[in-house]
Amino acid sequence: MRVCETLYYHCQNDHRYVTELRTALREIGLDTEKIVQREYVLKEDFKTDDLYANGLIFINDRVVKDRKEVHGLSPTVRDDIYRFKTATGASGMDSVMIEASHGVDMTVEMKTAHVTIKEIAEINYAIVNKALMKYPIFKFNTLQSYFPNVSSTRQFIMDDEYLGSVRIDIQSRDTKPTMQTMYDAVFYVLGKIAASISGIEETYRGTKEFRARNMRDIFRNKTVNYTDPHDGGIGISQNDPSVKAEWKIDLAQEDWFAYTDNFGTSEEKAFVAYFKSYVTDLRKKYNKVYLVRNEREFHIYSFEDGERFEPDYVLLLQKKKTDGYEQIQIFIEPKGTQLLEKDAWKEKFLLQLKDEAIPVKVFVDDNDYKIWGFHFFNQEHRMKEFDDEISSLAERKIVRYDFTSQRVPDLMVAENPAPYGDEKKK
């Protein structure tokens, strides 16, 4: 209350205080003058549909995990891409000597080496071991208290579940980093990992039992703030003139999309436009087809480490059977290329759902529920996998053209080409 009172007093009586607050917000990328509000509004037809009024969505929980169940670093630590840049090596004397030489390019060409800690250890194990021993937390007795399943320091260094697969992008003047550069890079990265481990208080895992929640309690109208939306990206309507023509859709007129509009990223807009071409085929097999945007309405937890994940979309499909119906709930995540490696754990989790997620109902009914996840939707690197998954749902014919042998192998071409990318990409 005292903090609130102080804040209220200064905001009311000290204009300089408010100005400094706004400046501080701009410095961290939150320019209050550029914030706009967007409304996610559920369509009335969707709200009156029995799927929404009485239907279920399944979401899991996380529980504390015994350290004996821990068999590796957290995916968010292990799968991150660490970057290390050496000094350019240009001395003050170099600058003085060349200062009078006009037109001389002083830029130092830096080369990037992509290596893992395991690869560095294979070159010279002592480099990694020496850096590791500089941090008390990596002393074996301490390390084993955090990771009881580690049997040796060598295993911790070489195993892909621990340090082995940790990737470092080393920028230096050398085509191949020197031993000293590799040591400096490993020492720097291990410092970051040590800080993450020392901050561990409890570890978690996501349950494989997904509890039923009422759909009407999860999805509602929502107001979202976006900072400086522009150029058809996040915060811009899918029907805005700045959106690419092949992605531009008036979603208010599309009965398969639960909300009246979509304000997601350009990759999300590409996915929604792509999905539109499959709706007709899906409706031949399912009597209900709804794509629902998840604007932080729910989250799920990874089986491995209980990492929180908010899939961007959930696809809901229902088809009637003799008694009740079958419902497939599919989590979908469009992902920009720059995030594919960093968020690899999310894709791994999505692909585990079909075989491992168990829907748990509070009340017994005659309906069958399935929980699936697909590969990331990414136009550059995941279209074959995603095409195959969506096509299997719609039972489209799989036909592809082999340009080298002029024969038709098992490469899928949509009967109605998906509206994403340019013609060459199609």
C-alpha positions as MATLAB code, in Angstrom:
seq = 'MRVCETLYYHCQNDHRYVTELRTALREIGLDTEKIVQREYVLKEDFKTDDLYANGLIFINDRVVKDRKEVHGLSPTVRDDIYRFKTATGASGMDSVMIEASHGVDMTVEMKTAHVTIKEIAEINYAIVNKALMKYPIFKFNTLQSYFPNVSSTRQFIMDDEYLGSVRIDIQSRDTKPTMQTMYDAVFYVLGKIAASISGIEETYRGTKEFRARNMRDIFRNKTVNYTDPHDGGIGISQNDPSVKAEWKIDLAQEDWFAYTDNFGTSEEKAFVAYFKSYVTDLRKKYNKVYLVRNEREFHIYSFEDGERFEPDYVLLLQKKKTDGYEQIQIFIEPKGTQLLEKDAWKEKFLLQLKDEAIPVKVFVDDNDYKIWGFHFFNQEHRMKEFDDEISSLAERKIVRYDFTSQRVPDLMVAENPAPYGDEKKK';
ca = [
       0.000    0.000    0.000;
       2.867    2.349    0.786;
       4.415    1.739   -2.648;
       1.064    2.369   -4.331;
       0.575    5.543   -2.326;
       4.039    6.822   -3.313;
       3.427    6.010   -6.956;
       0.015    7.698   -6.893;
       1.399   10.824   -5.215;
       4.247   11.320   -7.700;
       2.097   10.581  -10.740;
      -0.411   13.193   -9.597;
       2.032   15.884   -8.486;
       5.380   15.338  -10.210;
       5.277   15.514  -14.011;
       9.018   14.833  -14.231;
       8.466   11.486  -12.509;
       5.932   10.440  -15.157;
       8.295   11.569  -17.936;
      11.111    9.459  -16.496;
       8.820    6.459  -16.252;
       7.918    6.806  -19.924;
      11.581    7.146  -20.880;
      12.445    4.006  -18.929;
       9.642    2.088  -20.646;
      10.878    3.183  -24.086;
      14.386    1.964  -23.222;
      13.083   -1.559  -22.631;
      10.930   -1.469  -25.767;
       7.591   -0.496  -24.227;
       6.662    2.838  -25.743;
       3.329    3.688  -24.130;
       2.525    6.176  -26.894;
       2.755    3.397  -29.499;
       0.684    0.813  -27.630;
      -2.576   -0.125  -29.355;
      -5.394   -2.340  -28.141;
      -6.904   -5.158  -30.169;
     -10.065   -7.082  -29.358;
     -10.301  -10.840  -29.733;
     -14.051  -11.415  -30.004;
     -15.623  -14.860  -30.122;
     -18.245  -15.248  -32.817;
     -21.809  -15.745  -31.629;
     -22.200  -18.816  -33.843;
     -19.238  -20.429  -32.098;
     -20.527  -19.553  -28.626;
     -23.912  -21.108  -29.356;
     -22.377  -24.275  -30.814;
     -22.572  -27.278  -28.483;
     -18.805  -27.734  -28.859;
     -18.247  -24.455  -27.031;
     -21.294  -24.493  -24.734;
     -20.792  -28.035  -23.409;
     -17.536  -29.239  -24.947;
     -14.224  -30.069  -23.311;
     -10.596  -29.165  -23.844;
      -7.810  -31.152  -22.181;
      -4.863  -29.491  -20.433;
      -2.169  -31.015  -18.219;
      -0.560  -29.851  -14.979;
       2.954  -29.916  -13.612;
       4.140  -31.689  -10.490;
       7.368  -31.572   -8.491;
       9.890  -34.083   -9.776;
      12.271  -36.047   -7.601;
      15.877  -35.221   -8.556;
      16.388  -38.941   -9.217;
      14.064  -38.523  -12.196;
      16.335  -35.860  -13.718;
      18.381  -37.243  -16.617;
      19.726  -34.069  -18.193;
      19.897  -30.298  -18.254;
      16.672  -28.393  -18.716;
      15.859  -28.179  -22.466;
      15.721  -24.385  -22.256;
      19.337  -24.413  -21.021;
      20.612  -27.290  -23.148;
      18.999  -26.237  -26.454;
      19.812  -22.538  -26.255;
      22.388  -21.161  -28.704;
      25.216  -19.435  -26.843;
      27.274  -16.761  -28.597;
      30.837  -15.734  -27.777;
      32.783  -13.000  -29.542;
      36.511  -12.478  -29.104;
      38.181   -9.073  -29.133;
      38.940   -7.915  -32.687;
      42.662   -7.727  -31.970;
      43.034   -4.238  -33.434;
      45.292   -2.290  -31.064;
      45.428    1.419  -30.378;
      48.776    1.599  -32.232;
      47.153    0.058  -35.314;
      44.539    2.819  -35.264;
      47.131    5.582  -34.918;
      49.266    4.234  -37.744;
      46.319    4.021  -40.127;
      44.536    7.193  -38.984;
      46.242    9.328  -41.606;
      45.541    6.850  -44.391;
      42.215    7.972  -45.742;
      39.944    5.418  -47.377;
      41.443    2.433  -45.504;
      38.794   -0.015  -44.288;
      39.355   -0.600  -40.545;
      36.655   -3.259  -40.334;
      37.970   -6.554  -38.961;
      36.450   -9.571  -40.693;
      35.071  -11.938  -38.080;
      34.435  -15.595  -38.803;
      31.877  -17.730  -36.982;
      32.456  -21.319  -35.922;
      29.448  -23.397  -34.822;
      30.639  -26.005  -32.331;
      29.244  -28.017  -29.450;
      30.960  -28.569  -26.128;
      31.265  -32.255  -27.022;
      33.101  -31.391  -30.252;
      35.505  -29.134  -28.352;
      36.126  -31.906  -25.819;
      36.877  -34.331  -28.651;
      39.515  -31.900  -29.934;
      41.015  -31.353  -26.485;
      39.193  -32.704  -23.433;
      41.375  -30.638  -21.081;
      39.900  -27.393  -22.458;
      36.422  -28.222  -21.198;
      37.518  -29.988  -18.032;
      39.751  -27.072  -16.979;
      36.943  -24.535  -17.555;
      34.471  -26.762  -15.706;
      36.651  -26.985  -12.613;
      36.727  -23.183  -12.292;
      33.110  -23.270  -11.058;
      32.476  -24.873   -7.625;
      29.037  -26.070   -8.666;
      30.654  -28.449  -11.170;
      32.728  -30.223   -8.513;
      31.504  -33.787   -8.820;
      29.890  -34.151   -5.370;
      27.968  -30.891   -5.808;
      27.084  -31.705   -9.399;
      25.677  -35.086   -8.401;
      23.388  -33.459   -5.834;
      21.686  -31.680   -8.736;
      21.974  -34.570  -11.220;
      21.963  -37.878   -9.272;
      22.099  -39.947  -12.467;
      25.463  -38.556  -13.565;
      28.140  -41.198  -12.992;
      31.206  -39.154  -13.921;
      32.414  -35.715  -14.960;
      33.223  -37.114  -18.396;
      29.611  -38.226  -18.837;
      28.401  -34.748  -17.860;
      30.697  -33.206  -20.486;
      30.127  -35.668  -23.338;
      26.495  -36.778  -22.947;
      24.070  -34.940  -25.253;
      21.492  -34.767  -22.464;
      23.918  -32.688  -20.397;
      26.693  -30.496  -21.874;
      27.467  -32.533  -24.998;
      24.901  -30.930  -27.309;
      25.253  -27.368  -25.951;
      26.075  -25.239  -28.983;
      28.389  -22.237  -29.024;
      28.709  -19.820  -31.942;
      32.271  -18.482  -31.643;
      33.124  -15.289  -33.517;
      36.851  -14.635  -33.996;
      39.386  -13.510  -36.586;
      40.546  -17.092  -37.136;
      39.066  -19.543  -39.618;
      39.348  -22.145  -36.852;
      39.202  -20.863  -33.261;
      42.445  -21.237  -31.320;
      42.675  -23.371  -28.183;
      42.658  -20.223  -26.065;
      39.549  -18.898  -27.837;
      37.743  -22.199  -27.343;
      38.673  -22.202  -23.659;
      37.415  -18.611  -23.231;
      34.159  -19.495  -25.013;
      33.558  -22.624  -22.924;
      34.402  -20.766  -19.711;
      31.913  -18.005  -20.612;
      29.099  -20.441  -21.469;
      29.670  -22.626  -18.416;
      29.288  -19.501  -16.276;
      25.794  -18.989  -17.678;
      24.881  -22.651  -17.207;
      26.275  -22.647  -13.641;
      24.040  -19.687  -12.794;
      21.003  -21.557  -14.164;
      21.796  -24.694  -12.166;
      22.485  -22.819   -8.924;
      19.062  -21.167   -9.262;
      17.307  -24.541   -9.224;
      15.064  -24.926   -6.213;
      12.598  -27.504   -7.456;
      12.282  -29.329  -10.736;
       9.029  -30.287  -12.370;
       7.542  -32.540  -14.982;
       4.350  -32.187  -16.919;
       1.746  -34.849  -16.225;
       0.747  -37.181  -19.034;
      -2.811  -37.063  -17.737;
      -4.670  -34.148  -19.342;
      -7.639  -33.009  -17.282;
     -10.905  -31.984  -18.902;
     -11.848  -28.296  -18.733;
     -15.013  -26.676  -19.992;
     -14.375  -24.950  -23.300;
     -16.567  -22.021  -22.279;
     -14.351  -21.404  -19.226;
     -11.144  -21.231  -21.288;
     -11.955  -19.149  -24.353;
     -13.541  -15.738  -23.906;
     -13.398  -12.261  -25.405;
     -10.076  -10.640  -24.637;
      -8.355   -7.262  -25.004;
      -4.644   -7.429  -25.898;
      -2.048   -4.634  -26.007;
       0.518   -4.509  -28.808;
       3.463   -2.116  -29.136;
       3.912   -0.405  -32.494;
       2.240   -2.980  -34.786;
       3.209   -2.510  -38.446;
       3.766   -4.128  -41.859;
       1.261   -6.952  -41.498;
       2.989   -8.411  -38.447;
       1.896   -9.023  -34.874;
      -0.928   -6.745  -33.754;
      -2.198   -6.231  -37.318;
      -5.540   -7.599  -38.517;
      -5.445  -10.524  -40.960;
      -7.638   -8.374  -43.231;
      -5.364   -5.298  -43.140;
      -4.080   -3.896  -46.484;
      -0.497   -4.317  -45.253;
      -0.914   -8.104  -45.053;
       0.325  -10.096  -48.065;
      -2.466  -10.629  -50.585;
      -2.215  -14.424  -50.334;
      -2.641  -14.268  -46.536;
      -5.306  -11.555  -46.397;
      -8.632  -12.940  -45.113;
     -11.744  -11.399  -43.591;
     -12.020  -13.936  -40.766;
     -15.301  -12.446  -39.570;
     -16.852  -14.215  -42.574;
     -15.118  -17.571  -42.015;
     -17.229  -19.865  -39.818;
     -14.299  -22.260  -39.096;
     -12.299  -19.593  -37.221;
     -13.614  -19.062  -33.677;
     -12.682  -15.360  -33.366;
     -13.644  -12.483  -35.608;
     -10.006  -11.690  -36.448;
      -6.394  -12.775  -36.028;
      -3.638  -10.397  -34.886;
      -0.774  -12.906  -34.765;
       2.662  -12.794  -36.382;
       3.196  -13.014  -40.136;
       4.017  -16.736  -39.733;
       0.705  -17.212  -37.935;
      -1.161  -15.385  -40.692;
       0.538  -17.613  -43.263;
      -0.637  -20.666  -41.307;
      -4.249  -19.467  -41.042;
      -4.335  -18.777  -44.797;
      -2.776  -22.188  -45.459;
      -5.309  -23.912  -43.210;
      -8.231  -22.281  -45.020;
      -7.495  -24.376  -48.117;
      -8.060  -27.562  -46.096;
     -11.384  -26.708  -44.476;
     -13.558  -28.118  -47.285;
     -11.728  -31.446  -47.233;
     -11.803  -31.665  -43.450;
     -15.561  -31.116  -43.436;
     -16.006  -34.177  -45.636;
     -14.726  -36.244  -42.733;
     -15.617  -34.187  -39.630;
     -18.924  -32.519  -38.889;
     -17.255  -29.838  -36.731;
     -14.050  -28.006  -37.685;
     -12.852  -25.079  -35.565;
      -9.478  -23.366  -35.407;
      -9.094  -21.392  -32.157;
      -6.397  -18.827  -31.374;
      -4.841  -19.254  -27.924;
      -4.079  -15.741  -26.716;
      -2.602  -16.895  -23.393;
      -5.902  -18.491  -22.457;
      -4.285  -21.797  -21.497;
      -0.869  -23.412  -21.209;
       0.507  -26.935  -21.070;
       3.690  -28.352  -19.502;
       6.407  -30.447  -21.144;
       6.750  -34.024  -19.961;
      10.506  -33.757  -19.517;
      10.969  -30.676  -17.343;
       7.546  -29.135  -16.829;
       8.415  -26.152  -19.030;
       5.396  -23.950  -19.596;
       4.185  -23.746  -23.203;
       1.310  -21.791  -24.738;
       0.558  -23.230  -28.204;
      -0.681  -20.516  -30.558;
      -3.627  -22.515  -31.913;
      -5.754  -25.514  -31.101;
      -7.587  -27.291  -33.896;
     -10.814  -28.986  -32.793;
     -12.313  -31.730  -34.951;
     -15.433  -33.758  -34.192;
     -17.165  -36.545  -36.043;
     -20.224  -38.487  -35.025;
     -20.178  -42.181  -34.185;
     -22.902  -44.600  -33.182;
     -22.797  -43.459  -29.574;
     -21.545  -39.938  -28.967;
     -18.682  -38.542  -31.047;
     -14.933  -38.637  -31.571;
     -13.010  -35.427  -30.838;
      -9.430  -34.732  -31.880;
      -7.700  -31.808  -30.176;
      -4.511  -30.747  -31.993;
      -2.044  -28.163  -30.684;
      -0.375  -26.152  -33.467;
       2.524  -23.707  -33.230;
       3.617  -21.527  -36.199;
       7.282  -20.712  -35.644;
       9.665  -18.278  -37.329;
      12.896  -19.742  -38.690;
      15.010  -17.790  -36.194;
      13.353  -19.696  -33.314;
      13.356  -23.255  -34.663;
      16.492  -24.339  -32.817;
      15.908  -22.409  -29.610;
      12.351  -23.757  -29.254;
      13.132  -27.288  -30.435;
      11.946  -28.653  -27.064;
       8.439  -27.369  -27.812;
       8.277  -29.278  -31.091;
       9.596  -32.409  -29.398;
       6.863  -32.077  -26.775;
       4.134  -31.573  -29.386;
       5.202  -34.737  -31.193;
       5.046  -36.765  -27.956;
       1.388  -35.955  -27.347;
      -0.218  -38.384  -29.778;
       1.363  -41.434  -28.111;
       1.658  -40.251  -24.525;
      -1.069  -37.732  -23.636;
      -4.013  -39.318  -21.803;
      -7.384  -37.507  -21.677;
      -8.983  -37.804  -18.244;
     -12.715  -37.129  -17.920;
     -14.497  -36.164  -14.728;
     -17.743  -37.777  -15.840;
     -17.995  -40.922  -17.954;
     -19.500  -40.434  -21.408;
     -19.547  -42.306  -24.718;
     -17.222  -39.886  -26.488;
     -13.660  -40.630  -27.596;
     -11.075  -37.903  -27.056;
      -7.630  -37.690  -28.625;
      -4.838  -35.206  -27.933;
      -2.293  -34.595  -30.679;
       0.416  -32.145  -31.606;
       1.975  -31.388  -35.000;
       5.396  -30.284  -36.207;
       5.973  -26.538  -36.159;
       4.403  -24.686  -39.068;
       7.361  -23.028  -40.805;
       7.317  -22.100  -44.472;
      11.041  -22.616  -45.040;
      11.862  -25.810  -43.154;
       8.774  -27.717  -42.023;
       6.262  -27.715  -44.871;
       6.745  -31.351  -45.925;
       6.180  -32.614  -42.373;
       3.253  -30.275  -41.758;
       1.684  -31.013  -45.162;
       1.807  -34.723  -44.459;
       0.154  -34.304  -41.047;
      -2.664  -32.045  -42.232;
      -3.216  -34.152  -45.364;
      -3.584  -37.306  -43.291;
      -6.388  -35.586  -41.383;
      -8.146  -34.493  -44.556;
      -7.300  -37.730  -46.402;
      -6.099  -35.838  -49.423;
      -4.445  -37.703  -52.255;
      -0.669  -37.611  -52.048;
       0.921  -36.715  -55.384;
       4.285  -35.123  -56.094;
       6.293  -34.401  -59.176;
       9.938  -35.451  -59.496;
      11.590  -32.869  -61.727;
      14.702  -35.029  -62.280;
      13.167  -38.300  -63.415;
       9.842  -36.893  -64.675;
       7.885  -39.427  -62.692;
       5.359  -39.031  -59.892;
       6.644  -40.222  -56.477;
       5.060  -39.783  -53.045;
       5.359  -36.009  -52.783;
       2.138  -34.241  -51.840;
       0.610  -31.497  -53.946;
      -2.632  -30.048  -52.625;
      -5.662  -30.313  -54.895;
      -6.225  -26.641  -54.111;
      -2.736  -25.137  -53.590;
      -2.308  -23.543  -50.178;
      -2.259  -19.728  -50.297;
       1.167  -19.087  -48.868;
       4.481  -17.983  -50.360;
       5.144  -17.052  -53.947;
       4.504  -19.210  -56.992;
       8.039  -20.551  -57.034;
       7.676  -21.803  -53.468;
       4.386  -23.471  -54.386;
];
